[in-house]
Amino acid sequence: MVSMPAFKSPLHQMTQTTPTCLWNDSACEAELHYALEHGAVGATCNPVIAVDVLKQEWPFWKARIQELQQRYATAGEAELAWRVIEDMSVLRAALLVPVFEAHGGKNGRLSVQTDPRAFRNGAAILDQAVLFDSLAPNIIVKIPATHAGIWAIEEATARGISINATVSFSVPQALAVAEAVERGLDRRAKAGHEISTMGPVCTIMVGRLDDWLKVIADKCRITLDPGYLEWAGVAAMKRAYGLYKERGYRTRLLAAAFRNHMHWSEFIGANVVISPPHAWQLRFNNSDVPVRARMDEPVDPRIVAELMRLFPDFRRAYEPDGLAPSEFDDFGPTRRTLRQFSAACHDLERLVRDVVVADPDTDLKPACASS
């Protein structure tokens, strides 16, 4: 009798039996170790994640902020906040080096996000991408799929920087990213530089497309089977994947922003990345959802047709020509996500401020009995 291999979890089974990769949507050390134990081959850091990591690991990071404060004596809280992100990224990228070396650069990378507040400034995005790329050999730089970001993606790729397109929710954005990467790779190869070890990916934040359609349904008083709204991001991801395969793009798609198990289970079997945060990894690993290939199974055409009929923004996200690059910045999910990411930058700065300019009231000792 042939013994069946033992798998630690559904996610581990996926990573060991299919081409679908797992990345950890967190830079928390404990969460990254958990993900690696279950087959993860990548991780992410951004302002939202950095705030969460600081809160979970506060004693360690408070001391590090104090060290950075001494090292950069003239730095303000905004600069120190980004120094924290850089420091965090380098530390957690080191945990991925064995994977990076084993996979020849295609995996084992730590994603670092450029400042979301620079989403309209391609030159600023590119400058920060160059800086982040220099932090460690296994960094991948997250660049928003905005109008200016598409230009920066091509330029960064041409310089040998592996990119992870973010703030992306639609088929048109995914196609624009892939075309920009192709141009960048071709330019780099034509100049005689190596491209085989680069590992570009394009994120589709599937759950955030669902979220946006639910907002529209609520505000416009649209009634439909509520389950249909759980399929919008899945449909966009599957359509983008089909077009990527058809056109032979060298960028991999990555699914993020999880809201239900289909944002994992429906993509199993594809040469894509899923990047759930720790809480969703626990949920998936505690589920009894069968691990089997589903990416090539189409979304029910009735669901797609109903979403197309009721939601013009789903049509814009689903059709390859539904959005022009000049419209990316004003797309509802883009604006909502940029606002959240920008707010996280300010939250991170406030945490740094609590160390650099500590509240004097917290240092006051109880009044002496003799006073």
C-alpha positions in Angstrom: 0.0 0.0 0.0 1.3 3.5 -0.9 1.1 5.8 2.0 -0.4 9.2 1.4 1.8 12.3 2.3 1.0 14.0 5.5 -0.1 17.6 5.2 -0.1 20.1 8.1 -3.1 22.0 6.8 -5.2 22.7 3.7 -2.8 25.6 2.8 0.2 23.3 3.2 -1.5 20.7 1.0 -2.1 23.4 -1.6 1.5 24.5 -1.6 2.8 21.0 -1.9 0.4 19.6 -4.5 -0.4 22.5 -6.8 1.5 25.4 -8.5 -0.5 27.9 -6.3 1.8 29.8 -4.0 1.2 31.1 -0.5 2.5 34.5 0.7 2.0 35.9 4.2 0.1 39.2 4.2 2.0 40.3 7.3 5.5 41.1 8.6 4.8 40.0 12.2 7.5 37.6 13.1 5.3 35.0 14.8 2.8 35.1 11.9 5.5 34.8 9.3 6.9 31.7 11.1 3.5 30.2 11.1 3.0 30.8 7.4 6.4 29.4 6.5 5.6 26.2 8.5 2.5 25.9 6.2 4.3 26.4 2.9 4.5 30.2 2.5 7.2 31.5 0.1 6.7 35.3 0.5 5.5 38.1 2.8 4.4 41.7 2.8 5.1 45.0 4.7 3.2 48.2 4.2 2.0 51.1 6.5 -1.2 49.2 7.5 0.8 46.1 8.4 3.6 48.1 10.1 1.1 49.7 12.5 -0.3 46.2 13.3 3.2 44.8 13.8 4.2 47.7 16.1 1.2 47.1 18.3 1.9 43.3 18.5 5.6 43.7 19.1 5.7 47.1 20.9 8.5 46.6 23.4 10.8 45.5 20.6 9.9 48.2 18.2 9.8 50.9 20.9 13.5 50.2 21.5 14.2 50.2 17.8 12.5 53.5 17.3 14.7 54.9 20.1 17.7 53.6 18.3 16.6 55.1 15.0 16.0 58.4 16.8 19.6 58.4 18.0 21.0 57.4 14.6 19.1 60.0 12.6 19.3 62.9 14.9 17.6 65.4 12.6 14.8 63.1 11.3 11.2 64.0 11.8 8.5 61.5 12.7 7.5 61.0 9.0 11.1 60.1 8.1 11.5 57.9 11.1 8.2 56.1 10.3 9.6 55.1 6.9 12.9 54.1 8.6 10.8 51.7 10.8 9.2 50.2 7.7 12.6 49.8 6.1 14.1 48.2 9.2 11.1 45.9 9.6 11.3 44.8 6.0 15.0 44.0 6.2 14.6 42.0 9.4 11.7 39.9 8.0 13.2 39.6 4.5 16.1 37.8 6.1 13.7 35.0 7.2 12.8 34.4 3.5 16.4 34.2 2.1 16.5 30.4 2.1 13.3 30.3 0.1 14.6 33.1 -2.2 17.7 31.1 -2.9 15.9 27.8 -3.4 13.4 29.4 -5.9 16.0 31.4 -7.9 14.3 34.8 -7.1 10.8 33.9 -8.2 9.7 33.5 -4.6 11.1 34.2 -1.2 10.6 38.0 -1.4 9.3 40.5 1.0 7.0 43.1 -0.5 7.5 46.7 0.6 4.9 49.3 -0.4 5.8 52.7 -1.7 4.2 55.7 0.0 0.5 55.6 -1.0 0.4 59.4 -0.8 2.7 59.7 -3.8 0.3 57.8 -6.1 0.1 60.7 -8.6 3.9 61.2 -8.7 5.6 58.6 -10.9 9.1 60.0 -10.3 8.6 59.9 -6.5 7.3 56.4 -6.7 10.3 55.3 -8.8 12.8 57.0 -6.4 11.4 55.1 -3.4 11.3 51.9 -5.4 15.0 52.2 -6.1 15.7 52.8 -2.4 13.6 49.8 -1.3 15.2 47.6 -3.9 18.6 48.3 -2.3 17.6 47.2 1.2 18.0 43.5 0.6 18.4 41.2 -2.4 15.0 39.6 -1.9 12.8 42.7 -1.8 9.9 43.2 -4.2 8.5 46.7 -4.4 4.8 47.4 -4.2 3.7 50.1 -6.7 0.1 51.3 -7.1 -1.7 50.5 -10.3 -2.6 54.2 -10.7 -2.0 56.3 -13.9 1.4 57.4 -12.6 2.1 54.0 -11.1 1.9 52.2 -14.5 4.7 54.4 -15.8 6.8 53.8 -12.6 6.2 50.0 -13.0 7.8 50.0 -16.4 10.7 52.2 -15.4 11.3 50.1 -12.2 11.2 46.9 -14.1 13.7 48.2 -16.7 16.1 48.9 -13.8 15.9 45.3 -12.6 13.4 45.9 -9.8 10.9 43.2 -9.2 7.5 44.9 -8.7 4.2 43.9 -7.0 1.4 46.1 -8.4 -1.0 47.0 -5.6 -4.2 49.2 -5.3 -5.5 47.0 -8.2 -9.0 45.7 -8.4 -9.8 45.2 -12.1 -8.9 43.4 -15.3 -7.9 46.6 -17.1 -5.5 47.4 -14.3 -4.0 43.9 -14.3 -3.5 44.1 -18.1 -1.9 47.6 -17.9 0.5 46.3 -15.3 1.4 43.2 -17.3 2.0 45.3 -20.4 4.2 47.7 -18.5 6.2 44.9 -17.0 6.6 43.4 -20.5 8.0 46.7 -21.9 10.3 47.0 -18.9 11.6 43.4 -19.2 12.1 43.8 -23.0 14.1 47.0 -22.4 16.2 45.4 -19.8 16.9 42.3 -21.9 17.7 44.4 -24.9 20.3 46.3 -22.8 22.0 43.0 -22.0 20.9 42.6 -18.4 19.6 39.5 -16.7 15.9 39.1 -16.1 15.5 35.4 -15.3 15.7 36.0 -11.6 13.1 38.7 -11.5 9.7 37.8 -10.0 7.1 40.5 -10.9 3.5 40.0 -9.6 0.3 41.9 -10.0 -2.2 42.0 -7.1 -5.9 42.0 -7.6 -7.6 43.0 -4.3 -10.6 40.8 -5.0 -12.4 41.5 -1.7 -12.2 45.2 -2.2 -14.1 45.0 -5.5 -16.8 43.0 -3.6 -16.8 45.6 -0.9 -17.3 48.5 -3.4 -20.2 46.8 -5.1 -21.9 46.2 -1.7 -21.5 49.9 -1.0 -23.2 50.7 -4.3 -25.9 48.2 -3.7 -26.7 49.8 -0.3 -26.6 53.4 -1.6 -28.5 52.7 -4.7 -31.0 50.4 -3.0 -30.2 47.5 -5.4 -31.6 44.1 -4.4 -30.2 40.9 -5.7 -29.1 37.5 -4.4 -26.5 38.5 -1.7 -24.3 35.6 -2.7 -23.8 37.1 -6.1 -21.8 40.0 -4.6 -19.3 37.5 -3.2 -18.3 36.4 -6.7 -17.3 39.8 -8.3 -13.7 39.7 -7.3 -13.4 36.0 -8.2 -14.8 36.7 -11.6 -12.4 39.5 -12.3 -9.4 37.4 -11.1 -10.4 34.4 -13.2 -10.9 36.6 -16.3 -7.5 38.3 -15.8 -5.8 35.0 -15.3 -7.3 33.6 -18.6 -6.0 36.7 -20.5 -2.6 36.4 -18.8 -2.2 32.8 -20.0 -3.5 33.6 -23.4 -1.1 36.5 -23.9 1.9 34.8 -22.2 2.6 37.6 -19.7 5.6 37.0 -17.5 3.9 38.5 -14.4 2.0 36.4 -11.9 -1.3 37.4 -10.5 -1.7 37.6 -6.7 -5.0 37.5 -4.8 -5.4 39.7 -1.8 -8.1 41.3 0.4 -9.9 38.2 1.6 -13.6 38.2 2.5 -14.6 34.6 2.0 -13.0 31.2 1.3 -13.6 31.5 -2.4 -10.9 34.1 -2.5 -8.6 31.2 -1.8 -10.4 28.0 -2.9 -11.5 29.3 -6.4 -7.9 30.1 -7.3 -6.3 26.8 -6.3 -4.4 25.0 -9.1 -3.4 28.1 -10.9 0.2 29.5 -11.2 -0.8 32.4 -9.0 -0.1 33.7 -5.5 -2.6 33.9 -2.7 -1.7 36.3 0.1 -4.0 36.0 3.1 -3.4 37.7 6.5 -2.8 35.5 9.5 -6.5 35.5 10.6 -7.6 34.2 7.2 -4.8 31.5 7.1 -6.2 30.2 10.4 -9.7 30.1 9.0 -8.7 28.4 5.8 -6.6 25.8 7.8 -9.5 25.2 10.1 -11.9 24.6 7.2 -12.9 21.4 5.5 -13.0 23.0 2.1 -11.5 20.4 -0.3 -8.2 21.4 -1.8 -8.7 20.9 -5.5 -8.0 22.8 -8.7 -10.9 25.3 -9.4 -9.2 28.2 -11.3 -10.4 26.9 -14.7 -14.0 26.5 -13.5 -15.9 29.6 -14.8 -18.1 31.7 -12.5 -21.7 30.9 -13.2 -22.6 33.1 -16.3 -25.9 34.0 -14.7 -24.0 35.7 -11.8 -21.7 37.5 -14.2 -24.6 38.7 -16.3 -26.6 40.0 -13.3 -23.6 41.8 -12.0 -22.9 43.3 -15.4 -26.6 44.4 -15.7 -26.9 46.0 -12.2 -23.4 47.4 -11.6 -21.7 49.6 -14.3 -18.6 49.5 -12.1 -18.5 45.7 -12.2 -18.5 46.0 -16.0 -15.7 48.5 -15.8 -13.7 46.1 -13.6 -14.5 43.0 -15.6 -14.2 44.0 -19.2 -10.6 44.3 -20.5 -11.3 47.8 -21.9 -13.6 48.8 -19.1 -11.2 51.4 -17.6 -8.6 53.6 -19.3 -5.4 54.2 -17.4 -6.4 57.8 -17.0 -9.5 56.5 -15.1 -7.6 54.2 -12.6 -7.2 56.9 -10.0 -10.9 57.8 -9.8 -12.2 54.3 -9.6 -14.2 53.8 -6.4 -12.1 51.0 -4.9 -8.9 52.9 -5.7 -10.0 56.0 -3.9 -11.3 54.0 -0.9 -8.0 52.0 -0.6 -5.7 55.0 -1.1 -7.6 56.8 1.7 -7.1 53.8 4.1 -3.4 53.4 3.2 -2.7 57.1 3.6 -4.5 57.1 6.9 -2.2 54.3 8.0 0.8 56.4 7.3 -0.4 59.0 9.8 -1.2 56.2 12.3 2.3 55.0 12.0 3.7 58.5 12.5 1.6 58.9 15.6 3.1 55.7 17.1 6.6 57.0 16.3 5.7 60.4 17.9 4.7 58.6 21.1 8.3 57.5 21.4 10.2 60.5 19.9 8.0 63.2 21.7 6.6 61.2 24.6 3.6 62.7 26.4 5.1 64.4 29.5 1.9 63.7 31.5 2.7 60.0 31.4 6.0 60.7 33.2 4.5 62.6 36.1 4.9 60.8 39.4 2.2 60.9 42.0 2.4 64.0 44.1 4.6 63.7 47.2 2.8 63.3 50.5 4.6 66.4 51.7 3.2 68.6 48.9 
